[in-house]
Structures are given as C-alpha cells and as structure tokens.
Amino acid sequence: MLFNSLAFLYAFLPITYLVFWRLTGKMPRYVWLAISGYVFYSFWNYKFCTLMLFSTTVSYLAGRGLLRWQEPGRRRLCVIVPVVMDLALLGFFKYGNFAVANLNEILPWLGSRATLPILNLVLPIGISFYTFHTITYIIDSYRGVITPTRNFVKFAAYVSLFSQLVAGPIVRFRQIEQDFERIDRADRTSDLHTGWSFFVIGMLEKVLIADTIAAVIDPALARYAELSTVSAWLCVLGFAYQVYFDFAGYSDMAVGLGYMFGFRLPQNFDSPYKATDIADLWRRWHISLSSFFRDYVYFPLGGSRGSRLLTARNLMITMVLVGLWHGANWLYVVFGAYQGLLLIVHRLIRARWERLPQWAQRSATFGLWLLGLAIFRASGFRMAGALLETMFTWHAGAAMVGASALVVTLALAALLAHWAPNTFEIRHRWSPSWVASFAVLFGICLFVLYGARPAPYIYFQF
C-alpha cells in the first residue's frame, strides 16, 4: 500500500487513526499499532509477514538474552546469532540471484561446465529497512545504549510501525523509545497540525514534483540512445530532483504520520543540495542510512583514527556497502565506489576546497553528485556509458517530448531544493491562509491521483 494511494487516504489511515485514539492504555495501542503494521504490509504480499515476524521474534529473544546473561560469551552470541540470521535472510532474498548469476559467470573460467539454478526470488518490500531496525536494536542493546524491552508486542509495534516500515527512515529504538513509553498519555491534538502539515508537504513533493518530472524523463531515458546532449543533461538533472523529492516527500509523509500517532520520527533529509562538499551532502542525504553505516560500519572499522591509507580504506568499504545496499547490481557498487573516491579526494584537498567561494563549493558538489546519479539511474553499464558519453560530447539527437514542462518543473524544484527552507525549518502554524493553500494543493494532488495509478516510491525497490 502506498501513502499516495486512495485506499490508504480514504480507508487505511482514517480507520487506523480513529481506532488508535479511541483506545486507552499502552497495551491496546501497542496491539493496534502492531496489527495495523502487518495489515499495511500484507497489502503488498501477506506471505512475507511471517518473515518480518520471524526477524522480530529472533531480535526480541536476543534482547531478552542480553537482559538475562552477563557472561561475555553468551552476550556475544546474543548479538552474533540474530545479526547473522538477519543478514542471511536479507542476503538470500536481495542478493541470492545476483550471487548465483556471478558464480555462473566465474565457473567456466575455473573449468566447470556446471551452472547453478537461478531462483525465482521475490524481494520482500521493506526488508532492508526493518532488518536494519532489528540490527540497530540488538547492537545498541549489547552496547548498553538502550535497555531491551520485555514487552514483545511493544517491540513488534516498533518494527512494524507502518509509517516507516517499507521505506524508512531507519528509526533506532532509542529515538522513539520515550514516545512508546508515554503512548498512553499522548495528546491527539498537540501535534496534529504539524503532522498534517508534514504529510501534505510530502504529498506535494511526491505527486506534483517528483511524479511530474518522472512522467517526462522516464520515457526519454527509455530511448537513451536517441537523446541529444541537452536532453541527456535535462534527464539527469531531472532525476536528481525526482529522486530527492520522491524520497524526501516519502520521509516527510512518514514524519507527519508519526506526529499524528504521537511519535517524533527523526529528520531524514536536511537540504542536501545546499551541501558545500560531498561529505556534507552525505550527512544531509538519507540521514538515517548514512548514520547507520557511519556508526555500525565506518566507526567499527576504525573511522579516521588511523593513517590516511586506513581511513581511505574504511571510507571505500563503507561507501561500496552503501552502494550495494541499494540493490544487487554492479552499477550500485560502482556508484558507491565513486562516492567513496570523492570522499577520499575531499579529505586530501579539504583545505584548498574550503578556500573556494561558497557558491563554487555548492555548484561543484552538486555537479559531482549529478555524475554519480547518471550511473545510479542507468539500467546497465551500456546505458551508463552512453549517457555519460552523450552528456560530454555533442549530440544533436531527437527532441524530448515535454521538455518545456520539464524545464518549468525543474526551475521550481531547484528553487525549493537549493534555496528554500526544508520541512523541518518551516514553522507549522496553521493560519486561515495556510489551511486554504494546503487544502487547494492537496485537492490538486487528489485530482491527479484520481486520474492515474499512484506511482511507487523509488526507494521501495531498495
């Protein structure tokens, strides 16, 4: 089920909201949140609810084990076993066919005529996100950052919280633990206006900006070999704003839904296109993912505490894993390696870089990001190579349908992304003019949704 679907807006959300606030007490609300999360997930494929329940149960038992045992050996087992199981499930469903296909390419070089069968695997939606939720819970429990909960239903409600279940943000248990504790004392009206404001802004970002851009650039990129140089740049620029407003819009909607139910979800985008260097961009882009890999991969590897060579190694490993997290595709690995290389080079030239004017830093950072997105958006190495070659050598090409509308939309998107305050910087105070404006814009979104099927979010596939 999508946040931008009529079924969600007219059925799931009102029912879930009204029942939640009619219930009193912690346990009834925990139960309702857990049930609603599994119902929300089952609209995609109910069979994979058992997979999420299994992961939830294993992680909960690991937390109980950490509460019970103080022996170092047993505590390490309480971390290693569930984390390995979580990663094994994620690896099997997300990377199983990728690994088999690559092994089949290698086997002839080793003199083997045998081939491994390609499995007909379906990637469970949101598995990357709820797996990272359970992993952070286990590791933070082991480190003493949080105290594991004894309440299974509470933990199940946390893992399956529908507002952040299938596309994040990756919310650590400690970030909303207090909200769960006072769920029986939550005030329905205190953050309602803020919640609706975030939700509507996210809807506008998704439906009116991201989907409008996608409607023009997706058909054009399907014929990438025919693109002119100008069209290729417009497509890549369009994708930069599409992926930003698509995922930032989803994150804003998730935060808004959290406020409606008494939860304060963390900020996931902090105006990344205002970044002055590539490290700054990654601190602002998909913050929950970037901070996950920083805290659970980069720092344990040694971070920047060692030599320049070791720091470069740690950066490259981390960013390659970030790339691979996005999907079982060598293009994503190359994208991650490219980002790692940019971070390494930035550390080497930081002093000279910081002497540049701020406008030059921002422009250069955004330009380097665009080159990476040309790789990220491509369906294969042939398309990535052709797209980059078209961008940097003159091609007359064919005219792009809808170019004029795209330019107008990109101008608005650029204004919002590079200069306007982000959603967390806006004062969400409802005045009559604010309500009237939002009502009109939300009505336009509904009109668009009535006329076409809701477009899925880009990050659903990750």
Wavefront OBJ file of the C-alpha trace (Angstrom):
o trace
v 0.000 0.000 0.000
v 1.279 3.450 -0.898
v 0.854 6.646 1.109
v -0.236 8.308 -2.139
v -2.970 5.771 -2.879
v -6.664 6.397 -2.456
v -7.044 3.181 -0.455
v -4.577 4.494 2.113
v -6.033 8.005 2.234
v -9.706 7.039 2.377
v -9.655 3.722 4.239
v -6.498 2.576 5.990
v -5.378 5.889 7.522
v -8.766 7.074 8.853
v -9.621 3.665 10.338
v -6.188 3.220 11.916
v -6.197 6.752 13.284
v -9.708 6.707 14.738
v -9.340 3.299 16.401
v -5.916 4.183 17.824
v -7.195 7.310 19.570
v -10.332 5.555 20.803
v -8.181 3.000 22.627
v -6.726 3.776 26.047
v -3.757 2.256 27.792
v -0.378 1.156 26.480
v -1.082 -2.460 25.622
v -4.218 -1.876 23.497
v -2.367 0.773 21.497
v 0.709 -1.437 21.091
v -1.519 -4.233 19.831
v -3.341 -1.950 17.422
v -0.118 -0.494 16.016
v 1.320 -3.977 15.501
v -1.859 -5.216 13.817
v -2.120 -2.150 11.590
v 1.541 -2.528 10.584
v 1.039 -6.127 9.498
v -2.196 -5.260 7.692
v -0.406 -2.414 5.901
v 2.413 -4.777 4.921
v 0.047 -7.552 3.800
v -1.428 -5.319 1.096
v 1.816 -5.919 -0.767
v 2.235 -9.649 -0.006
v 0.781 -11.197 3.123
v 3.065 -14.241 2.856
v 6.111 -12.201 3.821
v 4.516 -11.087 7.080
v 5.853 -14.344 8.536
v 9.384 -13.311 7.536
v 9.047 -10.000 9.366
v 7.529 -11.767 12.374
v 10.423 -14.255 12.425
v 13.008 -11.459 12.328
v 11.111 -9.613 15.060
v 10.934 -12.699 17.295
v 14.616 -13.560 16.930
v 15.684 -9.997 17.737
v 13.313 -9.796 20.710
v 14.681 -13.048 22.153
v 18.219 -11.768 21.656
v 17.314 -8.674 23.667
v 15.855 -10.829 26.438
v 19.052 -12.850 26.432
v 21.115 -9.703 26.860
v 18.934 -8.789 29.837
v 19.387 -12.180 31.420
v 23.038 -13.024 30.821
v 26.127 -11.086 31.817
v 28.743 -13.590 30.657
v 30.678 -12.082 27.712
v 30.468 -15.272 25.661
v 26.701 -15.600 25.898
v 26.216 -11.892 25.256
v 28.306 -12.068 22.111
v 26.182 -14.990 20.933
v 23.054 -12.918 21.558
v 24.436 -10.411 19.068
v 26.175 -12.602 16.514
v 23.405 -15.177 16.010
v 20.468 -12.808 15.348
v 22.537 -10.333 13.297
v 23.905 -13.154 11.133
v 20.390 -14.559 10.713
v 19.011 -11.131 9.764
v 21.808 -10.512 7.274
v 21.464 -14.054 5.890
v 17.768 -13.512 5.179
v 18.467 -10.127 3.638
v 21.321 -11.570 1.585
v 19.281 -14.544 0.381
v 16.301 -12.557 -0.851
v 18.119 -9.442 -2.036
v 21.412 -10.827 -3.323
v 20.801 -14.542 -3.875
v 20.186 -14.421 -7.619
v 22.912 -11.804 -8.032
v 25.454 -14.111 -6.374
v 24.338 -17.138 -8.394
v 24.484 -15.229 -11.679
v 28.014 -14.041 -10.946
v 29.125 -17.523 -9.891
v 27.791 -18.887 -13.168
v 29.984 -16.355 -14.968
v 33.047 -17.463 -12.997
v 32.575 -21.257 -13.124
v 33.618 -21.659 -16.809
v 36.872 -19.850 -16.013
v 37.505 -22.499 -13.351
v 36.948 -25.295 -15.849
v 33.493 -26.257 -14.627
v 30.628 -26.894 -17.020
v 28.031 -26.919 -14.260
v 25.739 -23.971 -13.659
v 23.753 -23.099 -10.596
v 19.992 -22.612 -10.955
v 18.607 -19.085 -10.811
v 15.948 -18.982 -8.127
v 12.652 -17.252 -8.706
v 13.020 -14.968 -5.712
v 10.728 -12.069 -4.902
v 12.356 -9.272 -2.910
v 10.191 -8.616 0.161
v 9.384 -4.927 0.193
v 10.981 -3.022 3.038
v 13.235 -5.897 4.131
v 16.322 -3.657 4.065
v 14.641 -1.180 6.385
v 13.100 -3.445 9.019
v 16.249 -5.611 9.043
v 18.306 -2.542 9.877
v 15.788 -1.654 12.582
v 16.304 -5.011 14.290
v 20.096 -4.905 13.839
v 20.400 -1.465 15.448
v 18.194 -2.660 18.305
v 20.399 -5.691 19.001
v 23.726 -3.848 18.748
v 22.534 -0.883 20.802
v 21.243 -3.311 23.450
v 24.621 -5.038 23.559
v 26.463 -1.715 23.811
v 24.224 -0.558 26.648
v 22.814 2.347 24.654
v 19.291 1.063 25.328
v 17.680 -1.398 27.701
v 15.943 -4.175 25.746
v 12.204 -4.240 26.195
v 10.457 -7.144 27.896
v 7.229 -6.392 26.045
v 7.073 -8.368 22.798
v 4.030 -6.514 21.475
v 5.744 -3.187 22.036
v 8.788 -4.391 20.102
v 6.607 -5.805 17.317
v 4.828 -2.452 17.083
v 8.201 -0.714 16.762
v 9.430 -2.993 13.960
v 6.135 -2.918 12.055
v 5.265 0.753 12.604
v 3.580 1.389 9.263
v 4.739 4.981 8.844
v 8.390 3.909 8.477
v 8.047 0.224 7.631
v 8.723 -0.090 3.911
v 10.954 2.864 3.003
v 12.280 4.306 6.219
v 13.579 6.387 7.724
v 15.647 3.835 9.654
v 14.440 4.710 13.135
v 16.524 3.417 16.021
v 14.641 2.178 19.053
v 16.238 4.779 21.322
v 14.925 7.565 19.066
v 11.268 6.755 19.775
v 11.511 4.690 22.964
v 10.167 7.546 25.088
v 7.254 8.051 22.718
v 6.365 4.367 23.128
v 6.614 4.688 26.897
v 4.181 7.586 27.067
v 1.901 6.329 24.307
v -0.986 6.089 26.773
v -0.538 9.768 27.679
v -0.102 11.093 24.151
v -2.193 14.137 23.258
v -4.057 13.694 19.984
v -4.277 17.412 19.229
v -0.849 18.655 20.311
v 0.974 17.726 17.099
v -1.964 17.141 14.777
v -1.442 20.339 12.778
v 2.273 19.654 12.444
v 1.552 16.098 11.372
v -0.900 17.093 8.663
v 1.426 19.853 7.506
v 4.341 17.415 7.081
v 2.069 14.880 5.405
v 0.613 17.321 2.879
v 4.014 18.827 2.060
v 5.356 15.321 1.458
v 2.402 14.548 -0.785
v 3.029 17.706 -2.794
v 6.713 16.838 -3.179
v 5.877 13.357 -4.391
v 2.816 13.862 -6.584
v 3.284 17.354 -8.022
v 7.085 17.482 -8.356
v 8.692 14.027 -8.411
v 5.969 12.287 -10.421
v 5.665 15.207 -12.856
v 9.396 15.006 -13.573
v 9.254 11.206 -13.895
v 6.442 11.423 -16.451
v 8.815 13.286 -18.791
v 12.239 11.770 -18.146
v 11.283 8.088 -17.854
v 10.079 7.787 -21.491
v 13.097 9.809 -22.640
v 15.579 7.621 -20.748
v 13.902 4.528 -22.199
v 15.304 5.817 -25.542
v 18.630 6.970 -24.135
v 20.499 6.207 -27.378
v 18.441 8.894 -29.160
v 18.976 11.661 -26.613
v 20.681 14.908 -27.513
v 23.326 16.337 -25.215
v 20.880 18.921 -23.873
v 18.205 16.254 -23.325
v 20.678 13.954 -21.557
v 21.601 16.728 -19.123
v 17.929 17.565 -18.603
v 17.178 13.915 -17.845
v 19.991 13.543 -15.328
v 19.144 16.886 -13.745
v 15.514 15.818 -13.691
v 16.388 12.542 -11.986
v 18.401 14.428 -9.350
v 15.308 16.359 -8.356
v 12.963 13.407 -8.882
v 14.831 11.090 -6.505
v 15.214 13.908 -3.968
v 11.561 14.970 -3.875
v 10.356 11.376 -4.196
v 12.222 10.130 -1.129
v 12.198 13.392 0.832
v 8.457 13.520 0.172
v 8.016 9.996 1.495
v 10.120 10.803 4.552
v 8.094 13.939 5.252
v 4.873 11.957 4.976
v 6.298 9.339 7.352
v 7.233 12.054 9.863
v 3.770 13.573 9.527
v 2.105 10.217 10.164
v 4.349 9.746 13.176
v 3.183 13.053 14.648
v -0.444 12.029 14.113
v 0.107 8.958 16.299
v 2.320 10.610 18.907
v 5.744 9.647 17.508
v 8.550 12.018 16.611
v 10.453 10.387 13.780
v 13.918 11.768 13.000
v 14.726 14.041 10.083
v 15.928 12.098 7.039
v 16.800 14.955 4.660
v 18.443 18.220 5.651
v 18.574 20.201 2.396
v 21.317 18.013 0.838
v 21.523 20.152 -2.305
v 22.757 23.024 -0.147
v 25.831 20.957 0.749
v 29.244 22.556 0.304
v 31.158 19.286 -0.161
v 30.428 15.614 -0.752
v 30.880 14.682 2.923
v 28.402 17.404 3.852
v 25.972 16.055 1.248
v 26.063 12.563 2.727
v 25.492 13.994 6.193
v 22.311 15.583 4.822
v 21.110 12.888 2.367
v 19.130 9.915 3.705
v 20.477 10.724 7.156
v 19.208 7.551 8.798
v 21.070 5.363 6.278
v 24.246 7.455 6.293
v 24.370 7.469 10.098
v 23.708 3.706 10.195
v 26.746 2.948 8.040
v 28.800 5.544 9.897
v 28.014 4.129 13.356
v 27.883 0.409 12.570
v 30.425 0.045 9.743
v 32.771 3.040 9.389
v 33.493 3.618 13.091
v 33.972 -0.106 13.923
v 36.437 -0.337 11.008
v 38.469 2.405 12.671
v 36.944 5.518 11.128
v 39.537 8.226 10.614
v 41.619 7.294 13.650
v 44.334 5.529 11.655
v 46.620 6.551 8.819
v 45.404 8.219 5.643
v 45.563 4.874 3.871
v 43.456 3.117 6.511
v 40.969 5.980 6.549
v 40.680 5.769 2.755
v 40.134 2.017 3.045
v 37.402 2.499 5.650
v 35.671 5.136 3.527
v 35.775 2.985 0.423
v 34.473 -0.149 2.164
v 31.656 1.822 3.773
v 30.542 3.530 0.583
v 30.743 0.356 -1.507
v 28.424 -1.252 1.048
v 26.141 1.807 0.838
v 26.028 1.327 -2.914
v 25.374 -2.397 -2.594
v 22.589 -1.724 -0.069
v 20.659 -0.048 -2.874
v 20.422 -3.275 -4.823
v 22.019 -6.387 -6.289
v 23.645 -4.664 -9.229
v 27.280 -3.909 -10.076
v 26.211 -0.412 -11.096
v 25.309 0.317 -7.478
v 28.718 -0.968 -6.403
v 30.351 1.412 -8.898
v 28.148 4.237 -7.630
v 29.258 3.515 -4.068
v 32.910 3.308 -5.089
v 32.579 6.635 -6.919
v 31.172 8.250 -3.774
v 33.949 6.679 -1.712
v 36.561 8.072 -4.102
v 35.018 11.546 -3.846
v 35.129 11.379 -0.051
v 38.769 10.275 -0.101
v 39.799 13.035 -2.509
v 37.867 15.603 -0.471
v 39.828 14.683 2.663
v 43.074 15.210 0.738
v 42.141 18.609 -0.686
v 39.865 19.877 2.089
v 41.991 22.915 2.949
v 42.114 24.158 -0.649
v 38.451 23.283 -1.217
v 37.335 25.376 1.748
v 39.108 28.422 0.333
v 36.734 28.416 -2.652
v 33.676 30.718 -2.577
v 30.632 29.010 -1.111
v 28.714 29.204 -4.407
v 31.596 27.386 -6.125
v 31.663 24.689 -3.441
v 27.926 24.110 -3.732
v 27.953 24.104 -7.539
v 30.899 21.698 -7.770
v 29.386 19.365 -5.160
v 26.072 19.244 -6.995
v 27.841 18.667 -10.318
v 29.814 15.723 -8.914
v 26.581 14.339 -7.451
v 24.912 14.552 -10.872
v 27.626 12.422 -12.447
v 27.040 9.748 -9.833
v 23.290 9.843 -10.442
v 23.869 9.214 -14.159
v 25.374 5.886 -13.071
v 22.737 5.293 -10.394
v 19.801 5.798 -12.781
v 21.163 3.641 -15.598
v 19.765 0.157 -16.152
v 23.170 -1.224 -17.094
v 26.773 -0.298 -17.886
v 25.932 0.219 -21.550
v 23.294 2.803 -20.671
v 25.545 4.487 -18.097
v 28.397 4.751 -20.594
v 26.136 6.012 -23.369
v 24.503 8.559 -21.084
v 27.820 9.959 -19.832
v 29.246 9.982 -23.352
v 26.212 11.903 -24.640
v 26.486 14.389 -21.781
v 30.122 15.233 -22.531
v 30.251 15.058 -26.337
v 27.901 16.961 -28.585
v 24.913 15.024 -29.944
v 22.081 16.670 -31.840
v 19.652 13.859 -31.062
v 15.879 13.918 -31.105
v 13.681 16.451 -29.333
v 12.419 15.365 -25.923
v 8.649 15.280 -25.520
v 7.540 17.557 -22.684
v 10.852 19.439 -22.455
v 9.163 22.795 -21.832
v 7.062 21.477 -18.940
v 10.151 19.748 -17.555
v 12.179 22.977 -17.565
v 9.442 24.800 -15.648
v 9.168 21.992 -13.094
v 12.948 21.822 -12.722
v 13.102 25.567 -12.094
v 10.587 25.193 -9.244
v 12.366 22.098 -7.926
v 15.748 23.862 -7.989
v 14.336 26.862 -6.129
v 12.917 24.627 -3.400
v 15.911 22.280 -3.125
v 18.745 24.829 -3.247
v 17.330 27.924 -1.563
v 14.031 27.332 0.246
v 13.837 26.105 3.865
v 13.225 22.385 4.261
v 10.184 20.955 6.003
v 11.847 20.847 9.416
v 12.803 24.522 9.133
v 9.236 25.680 8.449
v 7.081 26.919 11.304
v 3.994 24.707 11.059
v 1.425 27.122 12.404
v -1.972 26.806 10.803
v -3.446 30.133 9.829
v -6.532 30.511 7.615
v -4.366 31.303 4.584
v -2.076 28.321 5.317
v -5.041 25.943 5.620
v -6.699 27.298 2.475
v -3.492 26.976 0.433
v -2.853 23.448 1.647
v -6.442 22.434 1.005
v -6.219 23.623 -2.617
v -2.871 21.937 -3.232
v -3.967 18.720 -1.525
v -7.113 18.768 -3.650
v -4.942 19.022 -6.775
v -2.960 16.005 -5.562
v -6.178 14.020 -5.108
v -7.342 15.065 -8.569
v -4.073 13.774 -10.028
v -4.408 10.518 -8.083
v -7.960 10.032 -9.347
v -6.698 10.295 -12.913
v -3.868 7.782 -12.725
v -2.476 4.919 -10.699
v -0.289 6.096 -7.794
v 3.382 5.937 -8.686
v 5.509 3.793 -6.341
v 8.371 5.372 -4.472
v 11.847 4.882 -5.924
v 13.251 3.602 -2.633
v 10.642 0.839 -2.378
v 12.903 -1.287 -4.592
v 15.792 -0.948 -2.156
l 1 2 3 4 5 6 7 8 9 10 11 12 13 14 15 16 17 18 19 20 21 22 23 24 25 26 27 28 29 30 31 32 33 34 35 36 37 38 39 40 41 42 43 44 45 46 47 48 49 50 51 52 53 54 55 56 57 58 59 60 61 62 63 64 65 66 67 68 69 70 71 72 73 74 75 76 77 78 79 80 81 82 83 84 85 86 87 88 89 90 91 92 93 94 95 96 97 98 99 100 101 102 103 104 105 106 107 108 109 110 111 112 113 114 115 116 117 118 119 120 121 122 123 124 125 126 127 128 129 130 131 132 133 134 135 136 137 138 139 140 141 142 143 144 145 146 147 148 149 150 151 152 153 154 155 156 157 158 159 160 161 162 163 164 165 166 167 168 169 170 171 172 173 174 175 176 177 178 179 180 181 182 183 184 185 186 187 188 189 190 191 192 193 194 195 196 197 198 199 200 201 202 203 204 205 206 207 208 209 210 211 212 213 214 215 216 217 218 219 220 221 222 223 224 225 226 227 228 229 230 231 232 233 234 235 236 237 238 239 240 241 242 243 244 245 246 247 248 249 250 251 252 253 254 255 256 257 258 259 260 261 262 263 264 265 266 267 268 269 270 271 272 273 274 275 276 277 278 279 280 281 282 283 284 285 286 287 288 289 290 291 292 293 294 295 296 297 298 299 300 301 302 303 304 305 306 307 308 309 310 311 312 313 314 315 316 317 318 319 320 321 322 323 324 325 326 327 328 329 330 331 332 333 334 335 336 337 338 339 340 341 342 343 344 345 346 347 348 349 350 351 352 353 354 355 356 357 358 359 360 361 362 363 364 365 366 367 368 369 370 371 372 373 374 375 376 377 378 379 380 381 382 383 384 385 386 387 388 389 390 391 392 393 394 395 396 397 398 399 400 401 402 403 404 405 406 407 408 409 410 411 412 413 414 415 416 417 418 419 420 421 422 423 424 425 426 427 428 429 430 431 432 433 434 435 436 437 438 439 440 441 442 443 444 445 446 447 448 449 450 451 452 453 454 455 456 457 458 459 460 461 462
